[in-house]
Amino acid sequence: MSQTATADLDLALPPAPPQPKHYDVVVVHRGIAHVAGQVSRAPDRVVAGHLLSDADDLSEAREAARVSIRRVLAALRDKLGSLDRIEQVLSLRGFVNAAPGFTRHAEVLDAASELLQAHLGPRGRHARSAIGATSIPGNGLTEIELTVAVREEA
């Protein structure tokens, strides 16, 4: 990934999420970084809601997934110093706030996967789980966890 692409992504990221009292947002161990679930909370609002049926418009939910993954990347940038240290995204676990019977979770989370691949190229491809949840903290529409392989500091 070029320095320009990394700089462009950095400009699009929100501030890193605050450090909670009882757990770490990012834990790095033996070259693997695990990012705690990030809810679809933009700097000015929570992208909130609940998908009720497969007929629902997914545009707001897909935006929620992009908000969540940007928070994940902001947390990684804060912990690692640079997103250039991401060697490979290994897995993404995404939760979608939806009613029983909703089946389009993967379409919602595709927005996060697309963003990762657009900005990280082949390093952004990953394994993924798309999970339905009946509620997410703060009534968020999505919550995303990420696991990445990390390069040693130069």
Contacts in CASP RR format, 6 or more apart in sequence:
PFRMAT RR
TARGET T0000
AUTHOR 0000-0000-0000
METHOD contacts of the structure
MODEL  1
MSQTATADLDLALPPAPPQPKHYDVVVVHRGIAHVAGQVSRAPDRVVAGH
LLSDADDLSEAREAARVSIRRVLAALRDKLGSLDRIEQVLSLRGFVNAAP
GFTRHAEVLDAASELLQAHLGPRGRHARSAIGATSIPGNGLTEIELTVAV
REEA
1 84 0 8 1.000
1 119 0 8 1.000
1 120 0 8 1.000
1 121 0 8 1.000
1 123 0 8 1.000
3 84 0 8 1.000
5 119 0 8 1.000
6 82 0 8 1.000
6 83 0 8 1.000
6 84 0 8 1.000
8 119 0 8 1.000
9 73 0 8 1.000
9 83 0 8 1.000
9 119 0 8 1.000
10 77 0 8 1.000
10 83 0 8 1.000
12 70 0 8 1.000
13 70 0 8 1.000
13 73 0 8 1.000
13 74 0 8 1.000
13 77 0 8 1.000
14 42 0 8 1.000
14 43 0 8 1.000
14 70 0 8 1.000
14 71 0 8 1.000
14 74 0 8 1.000
15 43 0 8 1.000
15 74 0 8 1.000
16 25 0 8 1.000
16 74 0 8 1.000
16 75 0 8 1.000
16 77 0 8 1.000
16 78 0 8 1.000
17 25 0 8 1.000
17 38 0 8 1.000
17 41 0 8 1.000
17 71 0 8 1.000
17 74 0 8 1.000
17 75 0 8 1.000
19 25 0 8 1.000
23 36 0 8 1.000
24 36 0 8 1.000
25 35 0 8 1.000
25 36 0 8 1.000
25 75 0 8 1.000
25 78 0 8 1.000
25 79 0 8 1.000
26 33 0 8 1.000
26 34 0 8 1.000
26 35 0 8 1.000
26 36 0 8 1.000
26 75 0 8 1.000
26 76 0 8 1.000
26 78 0 8 1.000
26 79 0 8 1.000
26 80 0 8 1.000
27 33 0 8 1.000
27 34 0 8 1.000
28 34 0 8 1.000
28 79 0 8 1.000
28 80 0 8 1.000
28 150 0 8 1.000
31 149 0 8 1.000
31 150 0 8 1.000
31 152 0 8 1.000
32 90 0 8 1.000
32 147 0 8 1.000
32 148 0 8 1.000
32 149 0 8 1.000
32 150 0 8 1.000
33 76 0 8 1.000
33 79 0 8 1.000
33 80 0 8 1.000
33 147 0 8 1.000
33 148 0 8 1.000
33 149 0 8 1.000
33 150 0 8 1.000
34 145 0 8 1.000
34 146 0 8 1.000
34 147 0 8 1.000
35 72 0 8 1.000
35 75 0 8 1.000
35 76 0 8 1.000
35 145 0 8 1.000
35 146 0 8 1.000
35 147 0 8 1.000
35 148 0 8 1.000
36 75 0 8 1.000
36 145 0 8 1.000
37 68 0 8 1.000
37 72 0 8 1.000
37 143 0 8 1.000
37 144 0 8 1.000
37 145 0 8 1.000
38 68 0 8 1.000
38 69 0 8 1.000
38 71 0 8 1.000
38 72 0 8 1.000
38 75 0 8 1.000
38 143 0 8 1.000
38 144 0 8 1.000
38 145 0 8 1.000
39 46 0 8 1.000
39 68 0 8 1.000
39 71 0 8 1.000
39 136 0 8 1.000
39 137 0 8 1.000
39 138 0 8 1.000
39 140 0 8 1.000
39 142 0 8 1.000
39 143 0 8 1.000
40 46 0 8 1.000
40 47 0 8 1.000
40 48 0 8 1.000
40 63 0 8 1.000
40 64 0 8 1.000
40 65 0 8 1.000
40 67 0 8 1.000
40 68 0 8 1.000
40 140 0 8 1.000
40 141 0 8 1.000
40 142 0 8 1.000
40 143 0 8 1.000
41 47 0 8 1.000
41 67 0 8 1.000
41 71 0 8 1.000
41 140 0 8 1.000
42 67 0 8 1.000
46 138 0 8 1.000
46 139 0 8 1.000
46 140 0 8 1.000
47 60 0 8 1.000
47 63 0 8 1.000
47 64 0 8 1.000
47 67 0 8 1.000
47 140 0 8 1.000
47 141 0 8 1.000
47 142 0 8 1.000
48 138 0 8 1.000
48 139 0 8 1.000
48 140 0 8 1.000
48 141 0 8 1.000
49 60 0 8 1.000
49 97 0 8 1.000
49 139 0 8 1.000
49 140 0 8 1.000
49 141 0 8 1.000
50 97 0 8 1.000
50 98 0 8 1.000
50 99 0 8 1.000
50 139 0 8 1.000
50 141 0 8 1.000
51 58 0 8 1.000
51 61 0 8 1.000
51 96 0 8 1.000
51 97 0 8 1.000
51 98 0 8 1.000
51 99 0 8 1.000
51 102 0 8 1.000
51 104 0 8 1.000
51 108 0 8 1.000
51 141 0 8 1.000
52 98 0 8 1.000
52 99 0 8 1.000
52 102 0 8 1.000
53 99 0 8 1.000
53 101 0 8 1.000
53 102 0 8 1.000
54 101 0 8 1.000
54 102 0 8 1.000
54 103 0 8 1.000
54 104 0 8 1.000
56 102 0 8 1.000
58 104 0 8 1.000
58 107 0 8 1.000
58 108 0 8 1.000
60 141 0 8 1.000
61 96 0 8 1.000
61 108 0 8 1.000
61 141 0 8 1.000
61 142 0 8 1.000
62 107 0 8 1.000
62 108 0 8 1.000
62 110 0 8 1.000
62 111 0 8 1.000
63 111 0 8 1.000
64 108 0 8 1.000
64 140 0 8 1.000
64 141 0 8 1.000
64 142 0 8 1.000
65 94 0 8 1.000
65 108 0 8 1.000
65 109 0 8 1.000
65 110 0 8 1.000
65 111 0 8 1.000
65 112 0 8 1.000
65 141 0 8 1.000
65 142 0 8 1.000
65 144 0 8 1.000
66 111 0 8 1.000
66 112 0 8 1.000
66 115 0 8 1.000
67 142 0 8 1.000
68 94 0 8 1.000
68 112 0 8 1.000
68 142 0 8 1.000
68 143 0 8 1.000
68 144 0 8 1.000
69 92 0 8 1.000
69 111 0 8 1.000
69 112 0 8 1.000
69 115 0 8 1.000
69 116 0 8 1.000
69 144 0 8 1.000
69 146 0 8 1.000
70 115 0 8 1.000
71 144 0 8 1.000
72 144 0 8 1.000
72 145 0 8 1.000
72 146 0 8 1.000
73 83 0 8 1.000
76 83 0 8 1.000
76 86 0 8 1.000
76 146 0 8 1.000
76 148 0 8 1.000
77 83 0 8 1.000
80 86 0 8 1.000
80 150 0 8 1.000
83 120 0 8 1.000
84 151 0 8 1.000
85 150 0 8 1.000
85 151 0 8 1.000
85 153 0 8 1.000
86 120 0 8 1.000
86 123 0 8 1.000
86 124 0 8 1.000
86 148 0 8 1.000
86 149 0 8 1.000
86 150 0 8 1.000
86 151 0 8 1.000
87 123 0 8 1.000
87 148 0 8 1.000
87 149 0 8 1.000
87 150 0 8 1.000
87 151 0 8 1.000
88 123 0 8 1.000
88 124 0 8 1.000
88 126 0 8 1.000
88 148 0 8 1.000
88 149 0 8 1.000
89 116 0 8 1.000
89 120 0 8 1.000
89 123 0 8 1.000
89 124 0 8 1.000
89 125 0 8 1.000
89 126 0 8 1.000
89 146 0 8 1.000
89 147 0 8 1.000
89 148 0 8 1.000
90 126 0 8 1.000
90 127 0 8 1.000
90 147 0 8 1.000
90 148 0 8 1.000
90 149 0 8 1.000
91 126 0 8 1.000
91 127 0 8 1.000
91 128 0 8 1.000
91 129 0 8 1.000
91 146 0 8 1.000
91 147 0 8 1.000
92 109 0 8 1.000
92 112 0 8 1.000
92 113 0 8 1.000
92 116 0 8 1.000
92 126 0 8 1.000
92 127 0 8 1.000
92 128 0 8 1.000
92 129 0 8 1.000
92 144 0 8 1.000
92 145 0 8 1.000
92 146 0 8 1.000
92 147 0 8 1.000
93 128 0 8 1.000
93 129 0 8 1.000
93 131 0 8 1.000
93 144 0 8 1.000
93 145 0 8 1.000
93 146 0 8 1.000
94 105 0 8 1.000
94 109 0 8 1.000
94 112 0 8 1.000
94 128 0 8 1.000
94 129 0 8 1.000
94 130 0 8 1.000
94 131 0 8 1.000
94 142 0 8 1.000
94 143 0 8 1.000
94 144 0 8 1.000
94 145 0 8 1.000
95 131 0 8 1.000
95 132 0 8 1.000
95 133 0 8 1.000
95 136 0 8 1.000
95 142 0 8 1.000
95 143 0 8 1.000
95 144 0 8 1.000
96 102 0 8 1.000
96 105 0 8 1.000
96 108 0 8 1.000
96 109 0 8 1.000
96 130 0 8 1.000
96 131 0 8 1.000
96 132 0 8 1.000
96 133 0 8 1.000
96 141 0 8 1.000
96 142 0 8 1.000
97 132 0 8 1.000
97 133 0 8 1.000
97 134 0 8 1.000
97 135 0 8 1.000
97 136 0 8 1.000
97 139 0 8 1.000
97 140 0 8 1.000
97 141 0 8 1.000
97 142 0 8 1.000
98 105 0 8 1.000
98 132 0 8 1.000
98 133 0 8 1.000
98 134 0 8 1.000
99 134 0 8 1.000
100 134 0 8 1.000
102 132 0 8 1.000
105 130 0 8 1.000
105 131 0 8 1.000
105 132 0 8 1.000
106 130 0 8 1.000
108 130 0 8 1.000
108 142 0 8 1.000
109 128 0 8 1.000
109 130 0 8 1.000
109 142 0 8 1.000
109 144 0 8 1.000
112 142 0 8 1.000
112 144 0 8 1.000
113 126 0 8 1.000
113 128 0 8 1.000
116 124 0 8 1.000
116 125 0 8 1.000
116 126 0 8 1.000
117 124 0 8 1.000
117 125 0 8 1.000
126 146 0 8 1.000
133 143 0 8 1.000
136 142 0 8 1.000
136 143 0 8 1.000
137 143 0 8 1.000
END
